[in-house]
């Protein structure tokens, strides 16, 4: 990681969640300067978004203020937006974010997500680095069927592969994306335009 300083805003009303994220990130990223606000409306009202590089925001706080969030994102196109997901969510809204953190993520996964966000902020103005390019055509096919709910046996039958080959593809997908759960892979597939979010709404 480079020595550049980053201004990170955490939008979270829960002290437990905020303190947990702060503890994990401040321990690993010494070059992060943290700011906190409690709700999305504060960003617009108090201009807290100025000079912010990364926003980690509770996904539930965006659900009922979709228009405000879209406007903030449009007006601050260089900011990287990370959703923190700790409740039931509408996957269609996840495409608004550059990345996501699940409440079930282990510390290593959270740190990895932030590292990728930093890399993308440094090297391009595009959304968070997509690992779709690292997946083979066959792996993408397997991923689509996997998030659609098909079992390894069913995927093997549909793609005319052995179950062993499908299992190997699944392992490769998990290794390349750093995601093991089907729920996490579903979010990944949506964010990277591998599947149609309308089908998972």
Rosetta constraint file for C-alpha pairs under 8 A:
AtomPair CA 1 CA 115 HARMONIC 7.53 0.50
AtomPair CA 3 CA 31 HARMONIC 6.68 0.50
AtomPair CA 4 CA 31 HARMONIC 6.67 0.50
AtomPair CA 5 CA 31 HARMONIC 4.71 0.50
AtomPair CA 5 CA 32 HARMONIC 5.90 0.50
AtomPair CA 5 CA 33 HARMONIC 7.25 0.50
AtomPair CA 6 CA 31 HARMONIC 6.24 0.50
AtomPair CA 6 CA 32 HARMONIC 4.93 0.50
AtomPair CA 6 CA 33 HARMONIC 6.11 0.50
AtomPair CA 6 CA 52 HARMONIC 7.60 0.50
AtomPair CA 6 CA 53 HARMONIC 6.00 0.50
AtomPair CA 6 CA 54 HARMONIC 7.54 0.50
AtomPair CA 7 CA 32 HARMONIC 5.94 0.50
AtomPair CA 7 CA 33 HARMONIC 4.88 0.50
AtomPair CA 7 CA 34 HARMONIC 6.10 0.50
AtomPair CA 7 CA 35 HARMONIC 7.53 0.50
AtomPair CA 7 CA 51 HARMONIC 7.03 0.50
AtomPair CA 7 CA 52 HARMONIC 4.96 0.50
AtomPair CA 7 CA 53 HARMONIC 5.30 0.50
AtomPair CA 7 CA 54 HARMONIC 6.57 0.50
AtomPair CA 8 CA 32 HARMONIC 6.41 0.50
AtomPair CA 8 CA 33 HARMONIC 5.95 0.50
AtomPair CA 8 CA 34 HARMONIC 4.93 0.50
AtomPair CA 8 CA 35 HARMONIC 6.23 0.50
AtomPair CA 8 CA 52 HARMONIC 6.06 0.50
AtomPair CA 8 CA 53 HARMONIC 6.06 0.50
AtomPair CA 8 CA 54 HARMONIC 4.84 0.50
AtomPair CA 8 CA 55 HARMONIC 5.82 0.50
AtomPair CA 8 CA 56 HARMONIC 7.51 0.50
AtomPair CA 9 CA 34 HARMONIC 5.81 0.50
AtomPair CA 9 CA 35 HARMONIC 4.72 0.50
AtomPair CA 9 CA 36 HARMONIC 5.56 0.50
AtomPair CA 9 CA 37 HARMONIC 7.50 0.50
AtomPair CA 9 CA 49 HARMONIC 7.82 0.50
AtomPair CA 9 CA 52 HARMONIC 6.68 0.50
AtomPair CA 9 CA 54 HARMONIC 6.30 0.50
AtomPair CA 9 CA 55 HARMONIC 4.76 0.50
AtomPair CA 9 CA 56 HARMONIC 6.23 0.50
AtomPair CA 10 CA 18 HARMONIC 7.25 0.50
AtomPair CA 10 CA 34 HARMONIC 7.34 0.50
AtomPair CA 10 CA 35 HARMONIC 6.33 0.50
AtomPair CA 10 CA 36 HARMONIC 4.93 0.50
AtomPair CA 10 CA 37 HARMONIC 6.52 0.50
AtomPair CA 10 CA 55 HARMONIC 5.87 0.50
AtomPair CA 10 CA 56 HARMONIC 4.79 0.50
AtomPair CA 10 CA 57 HARMONIC 5.84 0.50
AtomPair CA 11 CA 36 HARMONIC 5.92 0.50
AtomPair CA 11 CA 37 HARMONIC 5.02 0.50
AtomPair CA 11 CA 38 HARMONIC 5.45 0.50
AtomPair CA 11 CA 39 HARMONIC 5.91 0.50
AtomPair CA 11 CA 40 HARMONIC 6.82 0.50
AtomPair CA 11 CA 55 HARMONIC 7.31 0.50
AtomPair CA 11 CA 56 HARMONIC 6.16 0.50
AtomPair CA 11 CA 57 HARMONIC 4.56 0.50
AtomPair CA 11 CA 58 HARMONIC 6.29 0.50
AtomPair CA 12 CA 17 HARMONIC 7.27 0.50
AtomPair CA 12 CA 18 HARMONIC 6.03 0.50
AtomPair CA 12 CA 36 HARMONIC 7.34 0.50
AtomPair CA 12 CA 37 HARMONIC 6.50 0.50
AtomPair CA 12 CA 38 HARMONIC 4.99 0.50
AtomPair CA 12 CA 39 HARMONIC 6.53 0.50
AtomPair CA 12 CA 57 HARMONIC 6.35 0.50
AtomPair CA 12 CA 58 HARMONIC 5.78 0.50
AtomPair CA 13 CA 18 HARMONIC 7.57 0.50
AtomPair CA 13 CA 37 HARMONIC 7.48 0.50
AtomPair CA 13 CA 38 HARMONIC 4.41 0.50
AtomPair CA 13 CA 39 HARMONIC 6.62 0.50
AtomPair CA 14 CA 18 HARMONIC 6.12 0.50
AtomPair CA 15 CA 19 HARMONIC 5.81 0.50
AtomPair CA 16 CA 20 HARMONIC 6.10 0.50
AtomPair CA 17 CA 21 HARMONIC 6.23 0.50
AtomPair CA 18 CA 22 HARMONIC 6.00 0.50
AtomPair CA 19 CA 23 HARMONIC 5.93 0.50
AtomPair CA 20 CA 24 HARMONIC 6.34 0.50
AtomPair CA 21 CA 25 HARMONIC 6.05 0.50
AtomPair CA 22 CA 26 HARMONIC 5.60 0.50
AtomPair CA 22 CA 34 HARMONIC 7.97 0.50
AtomPair CA 23 CA 27 HARMONIC 6.09 0.50
AtomPair CA 24 CA 28 HARMONIC 6.65 0.50
AtomPair CA 24 CA 107 HARMONIC 6.84 0.50
AtomPair CA 24 CA 111 HARMONIC 7.91 0.50
AtomPair CA 25 CA 29 HARMONIC 5.66 0.50
AtomPair CA 25 CA 111 HARMONIC 7.04 0.50
AtomPair CA 26 CA 30 HARMONIC 6.00 0.50
AtomPair CA 26 CA 32 HARMONIC 6.81 0.50
AtomPair CA 28 CA 111 HARMONIC 7.60 0.50
AtomPair CA 37 CA 42 HARMONIC 6.75 0.50
AtomPair CA 37 CA 43 HARMONIC 7.81 0.50
AtomPair CA 38 CA 42 HARMONIC 7.37 0.50
AtomPair CA 39 CA 43 HARMONIC 7.73 0.50
AtomPair CA 39 CA 61 HARMONIC 6.60 0.50
AtomPair CA 40 CA 44 HARMONIC 7.52 0.50
AtomPair CA 40 CA 61 HARMONIC 6.47 0.50
AtomPair CA 40 CA 62 HARMONIC 7.03 0.50
AtomPair CA 40 CA 65 HARMONIC 7.91 0.50
AtomPair CA 40 CA 69 HARMONIC 7.50 0.50
AtomPair CA 41 CA 45 HARMONIC 6.22 0.50
AtomPair CA 41 CA 68 HARMONIC 7.82 0.50
AtomPair CA 42 CA 46 HARMONIC 5.56 0.50
AtomPair CA 42 CA 47 HARMONIC 7.50 0.50
AtomPair CA 42 CA 48 HARMONIC 7.17 0.50
AtomPair CA 43 CA 47 HARMONIC 5.39 0.50
AtomPair CA 43 CA 48 HARMONIC 5.00 0.50
AtomPair CA 43 CA 49 HARMONIC 5.73 0.50
AtomPair CA 44 CA 48 HARMONIC 7.34 0.50
AtomPair CA 44 CA 49 HARMONIC 7.72 0.50
AtomPair CA 44 CA 72 HARMONIC 7.27 0.50
AtomPair CA 48 CA 52 HARMONIC 7.83 0.50
AtomPair CA 49 CA 76 HARMONIC 7.83 0.50
AtomPair CA 52 CA 79 HARMONIC 6.64 0.50
AtomPair CA 53 CA 78 HARMONIC 7.32 0.50
AtomPair CA 53 CA 79 HARMONIC 5.00 0.50
AtomPair CA 53 CA 80 HARMONIC 6.32 0.50
AtomPair CA 54 CA 79 HARMONIC 5.59 0.50
AtomPair CA 54 CA 80 HARMONIC 4.73 0.50
AtomPair CA 54 CA 81 HARMONIC 6.04 0.50
AtomPair CA 54 CA 82 HARMONIC 7.49 0.50
AtomPair CA 55 CA 79 HARMONIC 7.10 0.50
AtomPair CA 55 CA 80 HARMONIC 6.20 0.50
AtomPair CA 55 CA 81 HARMONIC 4.96 0.50
AtomPair CA 55 CA 82 HARMONIC 6.03 0.50
AtomPair CA 56 CA 81 HARMONIC 6.17 0.50
AtomPair CA 56 CA 82 HARMONIC 4.71 0.50
AtomPair CA 56 CA 83 HARMONIC 5.89 0.50
AtomPair CA 56 CA 84 HARMONIC 6.49 0.50
AtomPair CA 57 CA 61 HARMONIC 7.48 0.50
AtomPair CA 57 CA 81 HARMONIC 7.46 0.50
AtomPair CA 57 CA 82 HARMONIC 6.28 0.50
AtomPair CA 57 CA 83 HARMONIC 5.21 0.50
AtomPair CA 57 CA 84 HARMONIC 5.69 0.50
AtomPair CA 58 CA 62 HARMONIC 7.31 0.50
AtomPair CA 58 CA 83 HARMONIC 5.88 0.50
AtomPair CA 58 CA 84 HARMONIC 4.65 0.50
AtomPair CA 58 CA 85 HARMONIC 6.26 0.50
AtomPair CA 58 CA 86 HARMONIC 7.71 0.50
AtomPair CA 59 CA 63 HARMONIC 6.76 0.50
AtomPair CA 59 CA 83 HARMONIC 5.24 0.50
AtomPair CA 59 CA 84 HARMONIC 5.48 0.50
AtomPair CA 59 CA 85 HARMONIC 5.41 0.50
AtomPair CA 59 CA 86 HARMONIC 7.70 0.50
AtomPair CA 59 CA 89 HARMONIC 7.70 0.50
AtomPair CA 60 CA 64 HARMONIC 7.82 0.50
AtomPair CA 60 CA 85 HARMONIC 7.44 0.50
AtomPair CA 60 CA 87 HARMONIC 7.30 0.50
AtomPair CA 60 CA 89 HARMONIC 7.50 0.50
AtomPair CA 61 CA 65 HARMONIC 7.23 0.50
AtomPair CA 62 CA 66 HARMONIC 5.67 0.50
AtomPair CA 62 CA 69 HARMONIC 6.51 0.50
AtomPair CA 63 CA 93 HARMONIC 7.85 0.50
AtomPair CA 65 CA 69 HARMONIC 6.26 0.50
AtomPair CA 66 CA 70 HARMONIC 6.15 0.50
AtomPair CA 67 CA 71 HARMONIC 6.27 0.50
AtomPair CA 68 CA 72 HARMONIC 6.20 0.50
AtomPair CA 69 CA 73 HARMONIC 6.09 0.50
AtomPair CA 70 CA 74 HARMONIC 6.04 0.50
AtomPair CA 70 CA 96 HARMONIC 7.71 0.50
AtomPair CA 71 CA 75 HARMONIC 6.11 0.50
AtomPair CA 72 CA 76 HARMONIC 6.06 0.50
AtomPair CA 73 CA 77 HARMONIC 5.77 0.50
AtomPair CA 73 CA 79 HARMONIC 7.57 0.50
AtomPair CA 78 CA 121 HARMONIC 7.88 0.50
AtomPair CA 78 CA 125 HARMONIC 6.53 0.50
AtomPair CA 80 CA 97 HARMONIC 7.89 0.50
AtomPair CA 80 CA 98 HARMONIC 6.12 0.50
AtomPair CA 80 CA 117 HARMONIC 7.08 0.50
AtomPair CA 80 CA 121 HARMONIC 7.29 0.50
AtomPair CA 80 CA 127 HARMONIC 7.69 0.50
AtomPair CA 80 CA 128 HARMONIC 7.67 0.50
AtomPair CA 81 CA 97 HARMONIC 5.36 0.50
AtomPair CA 81 CA 98 HARMONIC 5.36 0.50
AtomPair CA 81 CA 99 HARMONIC 6.79 0.50
AtomPair CA 82 CA 97 HARMONIC 5.88 0.50
AtomPair CA 82 CA 98 HARMONIC 5.88 0.50
AtomPair CA 82 CA 99 HARMONIC 4.86 0.50
AtomPair CA 82 CA 100 HARMONIC 4.97 0.50
AtomPair CA 82 CA 101 HARMONIC 7.07 0.50
AtomPair CA 83 CA 94 HARMONIC 7.76 0.50
AtomPair CA 83 CA 97 HARMONIC 6.43 0.50
AtomPair CA 83 CA 99 HARMONIC 6.44 0.50
AtomPair CA 83 CA 100 HARMONIC 4.46 0.50
AtomPair CA 83 CA 101 HARMONIC 6.09 0.50
AtomPair CA 84 CA 100 HARMONIC 5.85 0.50
AtomPair CA 84 CA 101 HARMONIC 4.83 0.50
AtomPair CA 84 CA 102 HARMONIC 6.00 0.50
AtomPair CA 84 CA 103 HARMONIC 7.10 0.50
AtomPair CA 85 CA 89 HARMONIC 7.61 0.50
AtomPair CA 85 CA 100 HARMONIC 7.19 0.50
AtomPair CA 85 CA 101 HARMONIC 6.12 0.50
AtomPair CA 85 CA 102 HARMONIC 4.90 0.50
AtomPair CA 85 CA 103 HARMONIC 5.95 0.50
AtomPair CA 86 CA 102 HARMONIC 6.37 0.50
AtomPair CA 86 CA 103 HARMONIC 5.07 0.50
AtomPair CA 90 CA 94 HARMONIC 7.35 0.50
AtomPair CA 90 CA 200 HARMONIC 7.92 0.50
AtomPair CA 90 CA 201 HARMONIC 5.76 0.50
AtomPair CA 91 CA 95 HARMONIC 7.66 0.50
AtomPair CA 91 CA 187 HARMONIC 6.88 0.50
AtomPair CA 91 CA 190 HARMONIC 7.57 0.50
AtomPair CA 91 CA 197 HARMONIC 6.44 0.50
AtomPair CA 91 CA 200 HARMONIC 6.27 0.50
AtomPair CA 91 CA 201 HARMONIC 5.84 0.50
AtomPair CA 92 CA 190 HARMONIC 7.91 0.50
AtomPair CA 92 CA 197 HARMONIC 5.00 0.50
AtomPair CA 92 CA 198 HARMONIC 6.37 0.50
AtomPair CA 92 CA 200 HARMONIC 7.09 0.50
AtomPair CA 92 CA 201 HARMONIC 5.77 0.50
AtomPair CA 94 CA 187 HARMONIC 7.23 0.50
AtomPair CA 94 CA 190 HARMONIC 7.47 0.50
AtomPair CA 94 CA 191 HARMONIC 6.69 0.50
AtomPair CA 95 CA 190 HARMONIC 6.57 0.50
AtomPair CA 95 CA 191 HARMONIC 5.05 0.50
AtomPair CA 97 CA 191 HARMONIC 7.68 0.50
AtomPair CA 98 CA 127 HARMONIC 5.36 0.50
AtomPair CA 98 CA 128 HARMONIC 4.94 0.50
AtomPair CA 98 CA 191 HARMONIC 7.58 0.50
AtomPair CA 99 CA 113 HARMONIC 7.47 0.50
AtomPair CA 99 CA 117 HARMONIC 7.78 0.50
AtomPair CA 99 CA 128 HARMONIC 6.40 0.50
AtomPair CA 99 CA 191 HARMONIC 7.53 0.50
AtomPair CA 100 CA 113 HARMONIC 7.71 0.50
AtomPair CA 101 CA 105 HARMONIC 6.74 0.50
AtomPair CA 101 CA 110 HARMONIC 6.40 0.50
AtomPair CA 101 CA 113 HARMONIC 7.45 0.50
AtomPair CA 102 CA 184 HARMONIC 7.88 0.50
AtomPair CA 105 CA 109 HARMONIC 5.89 0.50
AtomPair CA 105 CA 110 HARMONIC 6.37 0.50
AtomPair CA 106 CA 110 HARMONIC 6.51 0.50
AtomPair CA 107 CA 111 HARMONIC 6.25 0.50
AtomPair CA 108 CA 112 HARMONIC 6.08 0.50
AtomPair CA 109 CA 113 HARMONIC 6.19 0.50
AtomPair CA 109 CA 178 HARMONIC 7.48 0.50
AtomPair CA 110 CA 114 HARMONIC 6.46 0.50
AtomPair CA 111 CA 115 HARMONIC 6.17 0.50
AtomPair CA 112 CA 116 HARMONIC 6.29 0.50
AtomPair CA 113 CA 117 HARMONIC 6.31 0.50
AtomPair CA 114 CA 118 HARMONIC 6.20 0.50
AtomPair CA 115 CA 119 HARMONIC 6.27 0.50
AtomPair CA 116 CA 120 HARMONIC 6.21 0.50
AtomPair CA 116 CA 128 HARMONIC 7.26 0.50
AtomPair CA 116 CA 129 HARMONIC 6.90 0.50
AtomPair CA 117 CA 121 HARMONIC 6.13 0.50
AtomPair CA 117 CA 128 HARMONIC 5.97 0.50
AtomPair CA 117 CA 129 HARMONIC 7.52 0.50
AtomPair CA 118 CA 122 HARMONIC 6.20 0.50
AtomPair CA 119 CA 123 HARMONIC 6.26 0.50
AtomPair CA 120 CA 124 HARMONIC 5.70 0.50
AtomPair CA 120 CA 125 HARMONIC 7.35 0.50
AtomPair CA 120 CA 126 HARMONIC 7.47 0.50
AtomPair CA 120 CA 127 HARMONIC 7.49 0.50
AtomPair CA 120 CA 128 HARMONIC 5.72 0.50
AtomPair CA 120 CA 129 HARMONIC 5.88 0.50
AtomPair CA 121 CA 125 HARMONIC 6.62 0.50
AtomPair CA 121 CA 128 HARMONIC 7.98 0.50
AtomPair CA 130 CA 192 HARMONIC 6.18 0.50
AtomPair CA 131 CA 135 HARMONIC 6.84 0.50
AtomPair CA 131 CA 176 HARMONIC 7.32 0.50
AtomPair CA 131 CA 177 HARMONIC 6.48 0.50
AtomPair CA 131 CA 192 HARMONIC 7.95 0.50
AtomPair CA 132 CA 140 HARMONIC 7.76 0.50
AtomPair CA 132 CA 192 HARMONIC 6.69 0.50
AtomPair CA 132 CA 194 HARMONIC 7.85 0.50
AtomPair CA 134 CA 176 HARMONIC 7.11 0.50
AtomPair CA 135 CA 139 HARMONIC 5.80 0.50
AtomPair CA 135 CA 140 HARMONIC 6.28 0.50
AtomPair CA 135 CA 173 HARMONIC 7.03 0.50
AtomPair CA 135 CA 176 HARMONIC 7.35 0.50
AtomPair CA 136 CA 140 HARMONIC 6.29 0.50
AtomPair CA 137 CA 141 HARMONIC 6.39 0.50
AtomPair CA 138 CA 142 HARMONIC 6.24 0.50
AtomPair CA 138 CA 169 HARMONIC 7.97 0.50
AtomPair CA 139 CA 143 HARMONIC 6.02 0.50
AtomPair CA 139 CA 169 HARMONIC 5.81 0.50
AtomPair CA 139 CA 170 HARMONIC 7.55 0.50
AtomPair CA 139 CA 172 HARMONIC 7.89 0.50
AtomPair CA 139 CA 173 HARMONIC 6.62 0.50
AtomPair CA 140 CA 144 HARMONIC 6.19 0.50
AtomPair CA 140 CA 194 HARMONIC 7.42 0.50
AtomPair CA 141 CA 145 HARMONIC 6.50 0.50
AtomPair CA 142 CA 146 HARMONIC 5.95 0.50
AtomPair CA 142 CA 155 HARMONIC 6.86 0.50
AtomPair CA 142 CA 166 HARMONIC 7.27 0.50
AtomPair CA 142 CA 169 HARMONIC 7.16 0.50
AtomPair CA 142 CA 170 HARMONIC 7.38 0.50
AtomPair CA 143 CA 147 HARMONIC 6.18 0.50
AtomPair CA 143 CA 170 HARMONIC 7.57 0.50
AtomPair CA 143 CA 173 HARMONIC 7.54 0.50
AtomPair CA 143 CA 185 HARMONIC 7.78 0.50
AtomPair CA 143 CA 189 HARMONIC 7.72 0.50
AtomPair CA 144 CA 148 HARMONIC 6.22 0.50
AtomPair CA 144 CA 189 HARMONIC 7.62 0.50
AtomPair CA 144 CA 194 HARMONIC 7.06 0.50
AtomPair CA 144 CA 195 HARMONIC 6.43 0.50
AtomPair CA 145 CA 149 HARMONIC 6.57 0.50
AtomPair CA 145 CA 150 HARMONIC 5.70 0.50
AtomPair CA 145 CA 155 HARMONIC 6.52 0.50
AtomPair CA 146 CA 150 HARMONIC 5.36 0.50
AtomPair CA 146 CA 151 HARMONIC 6.92 0.50
AtomPair CA 146 CA 152 HARMONIC 7.84 0.50
AtomPair CA 146 CA 155 HARMONIC 7.55 0.50
AtomPair CA 146 CA 182 HARMONIC 7.35 0.50
AtomPair CA 147 CA 182 HARMONIC 6.19 0.50
AtomPair CA 147 CA 183 HARMONIC 7.68 0.50
AtomPair CA 147 CA 185 HARMONIC 6.86 0.50
AtomPair CA 147 CA 186 HARMONIC 5.32 0.50
AtomPair CA 150 CA 154 HARMONIC 5.78 0.50
AtomPair CA 150 CA 155 HARMONIC 6.13 0.50
AtomPair CA 151 CA 155 HARMONIC 6.12 0.50
AtomPair CA 152 CA 156 HARMONIC 6.07 0.50
AtomPair CA 152 CA 163 HARMONIC 6.11 0.50
AtomPair CA 152 CA 166 HARMONIC 6.16 0.50
AtomPair CA 152 CA 167 HARMONIC 6.73 0.50
AtomPair CA 153 CA 157 HARMONIC 6.33 0.50
AtomPair CA 153 CA 163 HARMONIC 5.75 0.50
AtomPair CA 154 CA 158 HARMONIC 6.20 0.50
AtomPair CA 155 CA 159 HARMONIC 6.08 0.50
AtomPair CA 155 CA 161 HARMONIC 7.88 0.50
AtomPair CA 155 CA 166 HARMONIC 7.12 0.50
AtomPair CA 156 CA 160 HARMONIC 5.54 0.50
AtomPair CA 156 CA 161 HARMONIC 4.58 0.50
AtomPair CA 156 CA 162 HARMONIC 5.54 0.50
AtomPair CA 156 CA 163 HARMONIC 5.44 0.50
AtomPair CA 156 CA 165 HARMONIC 7.92 0.50
AtomPair CA 156 CA 166 HARMONIC 6.12 0.50
AtomPair CA 157 CA 161 HARMONIC 6.49 0.50
AtomPair CA 157 CA 162 HARMONIC 7.87 0.50
AtomPair CA 161 CA 165 HARMONIC 6.36 0.50
AtomPair CA 161 CA 166 HARMONIC 6.81 0.50
AtomPair CA 162 CA 166 HARMONIC 6.48 0.50
AtomPair CA 163 CA 167 HARMONIC 6.16 0.50
AtomPair CA 164 CA 168 HARMONIC 6.21 0.50
AtomPair CA 165 CA 169 HARMONIC 6.23 0.50
AtomPair CA 166 CA 170 HARMONIC 6.21 0.50
AtomPair CA 167 CA 171 HARMONIC 6.28 0.50
AtomPair CA 168 CA 172 HARMONIC 6.22 0.50
AtomPair CA 169 CA 173 HARMONIC 6.11 0.50
AtomPair CA 170 CA 174 HARMONIC 6.25 0.50
AtomPair CA 171 CA 175 HARMONIC 6.17 0.50
AtomPair CA 172 CA 176 HARMONIC 6.05 0.50
AtomPair CA 173 CA 177 HARMONIC 6.02 0.50
AtomPair CA 173 CA 179 HARMONIC 7.96 0.50
AtomPair CA 174 CA 178 HARMONIC 5.35 0.50
AtomPair CA 174 CA 179 HARMONIC 5.03 0.50
AtomPair CA 174 CA 180 HARMONIC 5.26 0.50
AtomPair CA 175 CA 179 HARMONIC 7.23 0.50
AtomPair CA 179 CA 184 HARMONIC 6.10 0.50
AtomPair CA 179 CA 185 HARMONIC 6.20 0.50
AtomPair CA 180 CA 184 HARMONIC 7.05 0.50
AtomPair CA 180 CA 185 HARMONIC 7.20 0.50
AtomPair CA 181 CA 185 HARMONIC 6.24 0.50
AtomPair CA 182 CA 186 HARMONIC 6.00 0.50
AtomPair CA 183 CA 187 HARMONIC 6.49 0.50
AtomPair CA 184 CA 188 HARMONIC 6.22 0.50
AtomPair CA 185 CA 189 HARMONIC 6.00 0.50
AtomPair CA 186 CA 190 HARMONIC 6.27 0.50
AtomPair CA 187 CA 191 HARMONIC 6.14 0.50
AtomPair CA 188 CA 192 HARMONIC 6.14 0.50
AtomPair CA 189 CA 193 HARMONIC 6.07 0.50
AtomPair CA 189 CA 194 HARMONIC 4.82 0.50
AtomPair CA 189 CA 195 HARMONIC 5.72 0.50
AtomPair CA 190 CA 194 HARMONIC 6.00 0.50
AtomPair CA 190 CA 195 HARMONIC 5.48 0.50
AtomPair CA 190 CA 196 HARMONIC 6.62 0.50
AtomPair CA 190 CA 197 HARMONIC 5.74 0.50
AtomPair CA 196 CA 200 HARMONIC 7.55 0.50
AtomPair CA 197 CA 201 HARMONIC 6.53 0.50
